[in-house]
Amino acid sequence: MQVFKIERLGHQGDGIAPGPVFAPMTLPDEEVSGSLDGDRLADIRVLTPSPERVSPPCRHFKSCGGCQLQHASDALVAEWKVEMVKQALDAHGLSTHFRPIITSPAQSRRRAVFSARRNRKSALAGFHARASNQVIATPNCNLVDPALLAGLRVSERLAEICASRRNELNVTVTLSDGGLDVSAAGGPDADRSKLVEMAVLAERFDLARLTWNNEIIVTRRPPIQSFAGIEIVPPPGAFLQATKEGETALRDAVQEVVSGAKSIIDLFAGCGTFALPLAVQARVHAVEASHDMIQALNKGWRNGNDLRQVTSETRDLFRNPVRADELSYLDACVIDPPRAGARAQVHELARASIARIAYVSCNPRTFARDAAALIDAGYELDWVQVVDQFRWSTHVELASSFTLTSA
């Protein structure tokens, strides 16, 4: 057994000792022993624990791969997540003002993707074990809203009805105002008898909606989501912010950036998380690649009260970004791309000279890359607000403000 001193946390949440040597579930300044397996440490024993080490609040932590940082204090995790964004910006020679991080509470996740696998006698649903494809039961998960845990039994029953022992189901379970919205994928197409069994399952568990392989089996009640009081019914499995608290924090930041604007474009608009609330103050043009999500957004706008005009378009912003000449009439832009960022679209934004940009990101590295392009075009990065919706994980989200200072 060798002894190592942990210097820092890596991007995946592992402690890193000189070498580098990666040591899971260790913290900076800890002295640990273990046996080397390549560049990873196994059979780890903490000899000198960090004062920031805490007892994990969830009994599944050691076996479950869903969380990486429950052994660290909230203060350390918050500091580390902000530091990840600072380091990403620093790699491009950038810095800015950071507002205090906003962290969602425990048991607040309103959406989860459970894995379900059929075995000889029944089925098992939960999350994957740490560094494994094995499914483990997580009935006392401390991350998701307790109401979401009913989806575990639904997932198991779906696997029993229609999954083979070779296939693993991915079951997206979302809390809605109408109850659980369940969308399962990964199994074979269902015949008539299995469809009937699934409809009975939806009744038994009082589901709002049940979808199998993108086919809606039954809608017992509309699975309504509310964006600042504006109701929409998203398509099955549609993207939503992970927690209500996180959604509110991001929306508040975005509204601050574009406050006073009369015409706004919302790029990667989804079902209208930002576009619909912004329509209270301004005309909004929403752009999203998913036709189904745009349809949900449009219906939400039509049914809303006292909203200004919202126009929309289905458009792949990676292959066909909105051009600079199409953006020139706008006062402000909201952009919330996926992890890959928005290199092509940011290039057009930089040419368009829109006065204000609210950039929401789930990847510090691609955010920093895109921020550098905007700053080179004459923008100032006013501030960054880190929002931690994925508590105890390595996932980092943020909202930011860009103001055009020169063209």
C-alpha positions in Angstrom: 0.0 0.0 0.0 1.3 3.5 -0.9 0.5 6.8 0.7 -0.6 9.8 -1.3 -1.5 13.5 -0.5 -4.6 14.7 -2.3 -4.0 18.1 -3.8 -7.2 19.0 -5.6 -10.5 17.8 -7.0 -10.7 16.9 -10.7 -13.5 17.6 -13.2 -15.1 14.3 -12.5 -15.0 14.8 -8.7 -12.1 12.5 -8.0 -9.3 13.6 -5.7 -6.0 14.0 -7.5 -2.6 13.3 -6.1 0.8 14.1 -7.8 1.4 11.8 -10.8 -1.4 12.4 -11.5 -3.1 9.7 -9.4 -6.9 9.7 -9.3 -8.6 8.7 -6.0 -12.4 8.5 -5.9 -14.2 9.9 -2.9 -11.2 11.7 -1.5 -10.8 15.4 -0.8 -8.0 18.1 -1.0 -5.4 18.0 1.8 -6.3 14.4 2.7 -3.6 11.8 3.2 -4.7 8.4 1.9 -3.3 5.0 1.2 -4.2 2.5 -1.5 -3.0 0.3 -4.3 -2.3 1.7 -7.7 -4.2 0.3 -10.7 -2.7 2.3 -13.6 -3.3 6.0 -12.7 -6.2 5.2 -10.3 -6.1 4.3 -6.6 -8.0 1.3 -5.3 -8.7 0.0 -1.8 -8.5 3.5 -0.5 -8.1 4.3 3.2 -8.3 7.9 4.4 -5.5 8.3 6.9 -5.9 12.1 7.5 -9.4 13.3 6.8 -10.2 16.8 5.5 -12.2 19.0 7.9 -14.5 19.4 4.9 -15.3 15.7 4.9 -18.9 14.9 6.0 -21.1 11.9 6.5 -23.0 11.3 3.2 -26.7 12.1 3.7 -27.9 9.2 1.4 -27.3 5.6 2.4 -26.9 4.7 -1.3 -23.9 7.0 -1.8 -21.1 4.4 -1.7 -22.7 2.1 -4.2 -24.7 4.5 -6.5 -23.1 6.4 -9.3 -25.6 9.2 -9.4 -23.7 11.5 -7.0 -20.0 12.1 -6.7 -19.6 14.6 -3.9 -21.8 13.7 -0.9 -18.7 13.2 1.2 -17.8 16.9 0.9 -19.3 19.8 2.7 -21.7 22.0 0.9 -19.3 24.9 1.3 -16.5 22.9 -0.5 -18.8 21.8 -3.3 -20.0 25.3 -3.9 -16.5 26.7 -3.9 -15.3 24.0 -6.3 -18.2 24.5 -8.8 -17.5 28.2 -9.0 -13.8 27.5 -9.3 -14.5 25.2 -12.3 -16.1 28.1 -14.2 -13.3 30.5 -13.2 -10.6 28.0 -14.4 -12.5 27.6 -17.7 -12.6 31.4 -18.2 -8.9 31.7 -17.1 -7.9 29.3 -19.8 -9.0 32.0 -22.3 -7.5 34.8 -20.4 -11.0 35.9 -19.1 -12.3 36.9 -15.7 -15.4 38.6 -14.3 -17.5 39.2 -11.2 -19.0 36.0 -9.7 -22.3 36.2 -7.8 -22.9 33.8 -4.9 -23.8 30.4 -6.1 -27.5 29.3 -5.8 -27.9 25.6 -4.8 -31.1 23.6 -5.1 -32.1 21.9 -1.8 -32.0 18.1 -1.3 -34.9 16.1 -2.6 -35.8 18.7 -5.1 -35.1 17.0 -8.5 -38.4 16.9 -10.4 -37.1 14.8 -13.2 -35.0 11.6 -13.3 -34.0 8.9 -15.7 -34.3 5.5 -14.0 -32.7 2.4 -15.4 -34.8 -0.8 -15.3 -33.8 -4.3 -16.1 -35.8 -7.5 -16.0 -34.4 -10.6 -14.2 -35.6 -14.2 -13.9 -38.3 -13.6 -11.4 -39.1 -9.9 -11.5 -37.3 -6.6 -12.4 -35.1 -4.0 -10.7 -35.1 -0.2 -11.3 -32.8 2.5 -9.9 -29.5 4.1 -11.0 -26.3 2.5 -12.2 -23.8 1.4 -9.6 -20.6 3.5 -9.3 -18.4 2.9 -12.4 -20.6 0.1 -13.6 -23.6 -0.7 -15.8 -25.2 -2.7 -13.0 -28.6 -1.4 -11.9 -29.0 -1.0 -8.2 -32.1 -0.2 -6.2 -32.2 3.4 -4.8 -35.5 3.5 -2.8 -34.3 6.2 -0.4 -32.6 8.5 -2.9 -31.9 11.8 -1.2 -31.6 13.7 -4.5 -35.0 13.4 -6.1 -38.4 14.7 -4.9 -40.0 11.9 -2.8 -43.0 11.9 -5.1 -40.7 10.9 -8.0 -39.7 7.7 -6.2 -43.0 6.1 -7.1 -41.6 6.0 -10.6 -39.2 3.2 -9.5 -42.0 0.7 -9.1 -43.6 1.9 -12.4 -40.2 1.4 -14.1 -39.9 -2.2 -12.7 -43.4 -3.0 -13.8 -42.8 -1.7 -17.3 -39.7 -3.9 -17.5 -41.7 -6.9 -16.4 -44.4 -6.2 -19.0 -42.4 -5.5 -22.1 -38.6 -5.7 -21.7 -36.3 -8.7 -22.5 -33.6 -9.7 -20.1 -31.0 -8.4 -22.6 -32.4 -4.9 -22.8 -32.2 -2.1 -20.3 -35.0 0.4 -20.2 -34.5 4.1 -19.7 -37.5 5.5 -18.0 -37.8 9.3 -17.7 -40.1 10.2 -14.9 -41.1 13.8 -14.5 -43.3 15.5 -11.8 -46.1 17.6 -13.4 -49.1 19.4 -12.1 -51.2 16.4 -13.3 -49.1 13.7 -11.6 -46.2 11.6 -12.9 -45.3 11.9 -16.6 -43.5 8.6 -17.5 -41.7 8.0 -20.8 -39.9 4.7 -21.3 -37.5 3.7 -24.1 -35.3 0.8 -25.0 -37.7 -2.1 -25.2 -39.3 -3.8 -28.2 -42.5 -2.5 -29.7 -45.5 -3.5 -27.7 -48.3 -5.7 -29.0 -52.0 -5.1 -28.2 -52.0 -7.2 -25.0 -49.0 -5.4 -23.6 -50.5 -2.0 -24.5 -53.5 -3.0 -22.4 -51.3 -4.0 -19.5 -49.5 -0.6 -19.7 -52.8 1.3 -19.7 -53.8 -0.7 -16.6 -50.5 0.2 -15.0 -51.1 3.9 -15.7 -54.4 3.6 -13.9 -53.0 1.7 -11.0 -50.3 4.2 -10.3 -52.4 7.2 -11.2 -50.0 8.4 -13.9 -50.8 11.6 -15.8 -49.3 10.2 -19.0 -47.5 7.1 -20.1 -45.3 6.9 -23.2 -43.5 3.8 -24.7 -40.8 4.3 -27.3 -42.2 7.8 -28.1 -45.7 6.5 -28.6 -48.2 7.9 -26.1 -50.1 5.0 -24.6 -52.5 6.9 -22.4 -53.0 10.5 -21.2 -55.2 10.4 -18.1 -54.6 14.1 -17.3 -52.5 16.7 -19.0 -48.9 16.6 -17.6 -48.8 20.4 -17.1 -45.7 22.4 -16.4 -45.8 26.0 -15.4 -43.2 28.6 -16.3 -43.8 31.6 -14.0 -47.5 30.8 -14.0 -47.8 30.1 -17.8 -48.9 26.6 -18.4 -47.6 24.2 -21.1 -47.8 20.5 -21.8 -44.4 19.3 -23.0 -43.9 16.4 -25.4 -42.9 13.1 -23.8 -39.4 13.2 -22.4 -38.9 16.9 -23.2 -36.0 18.8 -21.6 -36.9 20.8 -18.5 -34.7 22.4 -15.9 -33.9 19.8 -13.2 -35.4 21.7 -10.3 -38.0 24.4 -9.8 -35.5 26.4 -7.7 -32.9 26.2 -10.4 -35.3 27.2 -13.1 -36.4 30.2 -11.1 -32.8 31.3 -10.4 -31.9 31.0 -14.1 -35.0 32.8 -15.2 -34.5 35.6 -12.7 -30.9 36.1 -14.1 -32.1 36.1 -17.7 -34.9 38.6 -17.0 -32.4 40.9 -15.3 -30.1 40.9 -18.3 -32.8 41.6 -20.9 -34.9 43.9 -18.7 -36.3 46.8 -20.7 -35.8 45.1 -24.1 -38.8 45.3 -26.5 -37.8 42.6 -28.9 -35.9 39.5 -27.8 -34.8 36.3 -29.5 -34.6 33.0 -27.5 -32.2 30.5 -29.0 -32.5 26.9 -28.1 -35.8 27.8 -26.6 -37.1 24.4 -25.6 -40.8 24.5 -24.5 -40.5 28.2 -23.5 -38.8 28.2 -20.1 -37.6 31.7 -20.8 -39.5 32.8 -23.9 -43.0 32.6 -22.3 -42.2 34.6 -19.1 -40.3 37.2 -21.2 -43.4 37.7 -23.3 -44.9 39.5 -20.3 -42.6 42.4 -21.2 -41.5 42.0 -24.8 -42.1 40.5 -28.2 -40.2 37.2 -28.4 -39.0 35.1 -31.3 -38.3 31.5 -30.1 -36.1 29.1 -32.0 -35.8 25.4 -31.2 -34.8 22.3 -33.2 -37.6 20.2 -31.9 -40.9 20.7 -33.7 -42.9 19.1 -30.8 -41.4 21.5 -28.2 -42.1 24.5 -30.4 -45.7 23.3 -30.7 -46.0 23.0 -26.9 -44.5 26.5 -26.6 -47.0 28.0 -29.2 -50.0 26.4 -27.4 -48.8 27.7 -24.1 -48.6 31.2 -25.6 -52.1 31.0 -27.1 -53.5 29.9 -23.8 -51.6 32.5 -21.8 -53.0 35.8 -20.4 -51.7 39.3 -21.3 -48.7 38.1 -23.2 -47.1 40.0 -26.0 -46.5 38.4 -29.4 -44.4 35.2 -29.5 -43.3 34.0 -32.9 -41.4 30.7 -33.3 -39.5 28.6 -35.7 -38.2 25.1 -35.9 -34.5 25.3 -36.8 -31.3 23.3 -36.2 -29.0 26.0 -34.8 -25.9 23.9 -35.2 -26.4 23.4 -38.9 -28.4 26.5 -39.7 -27.7 29.3 -37.1 -29.7 32.5 -37.2 -27.7 34.8 -39.4 -26.5 38.2 -38.3 -28.8 40.0 -40.7 -31.8 38.2 -39.2 -30.7 39.4 -35.7 -30.0 43.0 -36.4 -33.5 44.3 -35.4 -33.4 42.8 -31.9 -32.7 44.5 -28.6 -31.6 41.4 -26.7 -30.8 37.7 -27.0 -31.2 34.7 -24.7 -29.2 31.6 -25.6 -29.2 28.3 -23.7 -27.4 25.7 -25.8 -26.6 22.1 -24.9 -23.2 20.9 -23.6 -21.6 21.4 -27.0 -22.1 25.2 -26.7 -23.0 27.2 -29.8 -19.9 28.0 -31.7 -21.7 28.7 -35.1 -24.5 30.7 -33.6 -22.2 32.8 -31.4 -20.2 33.7 -34.5 -23.4 35.2 -36.0 -24.3 36.9 -32.7 -20.9 38.5 -32.6 -21.5 39.9 -36.1 -25.0 41.1 -35.3 -24.1 43.5 -32.5 -27.1 42.9 -30.3 -26.9 45.2 -27.2 -27.4 42.5 -24.5 -27.0 38.7 -24.4 -28.1 36.4 -21.6 -26.1 33.2 -22.0 -27.2 30.1 -20.0 -24.8 27.2 -20.0 -24.4 23.7 -18.6 -20.7 23.3 -19.6 -18.1 25.8 -18.3 -15.6 24.9 -21.1 -17.8 25.5 -24.1 -19.2 28.6 -22.3 -15.7 30.0 -21.9 -14.9 29.3 -25.5 -18.1 31.1 -26.7 -17.5 34.0 -24.2 -14.1 34.6 -25.6 -15.6 34.9 -29.1 -18.2 37.5 -27.9 -15.5 39.5 -26.0 -13.3 39.6 -29.1 -16.3 41.1 -30.9 -16.6 43.9 -28.4 -18.8 42.5 -25.6 -18.1 42.7 -21.9 -18.8 39.8 -19.6 -20.6 41.7 -16.7 -21.1 38.8 -14.3 -21.6 35.1 -13.9 -24.2 33.4 -11.7 -23.5 29.7 -11.0 -26.6 27.7 -10.4 -26.3 24.2 -8.9 -29.4 22.2 -9.8 -27.5 18.9 -9.7 -26.6 18.8 -6.1 -23.7 16.5 -5.1 -22.7 15.9 -8.7 -20.0 17.4 -10.9 -22.5 19.1 -13.1 -22.2 22.9 -13.3 -24.7 25.4 -14.7 -24.6 29.1 -15.0 -26.3 32.2 -16.3 -24.3 35.2 -17.5 -24.6 38.8 -18.8 -22.9 40.2 -21.9 -23.2 43.9 -22.8 -22.0 45.3 -26.1 -19.4 48.0 -25.4 -17.9 48.5 -28.9 -18.8 47.2 -32.4 
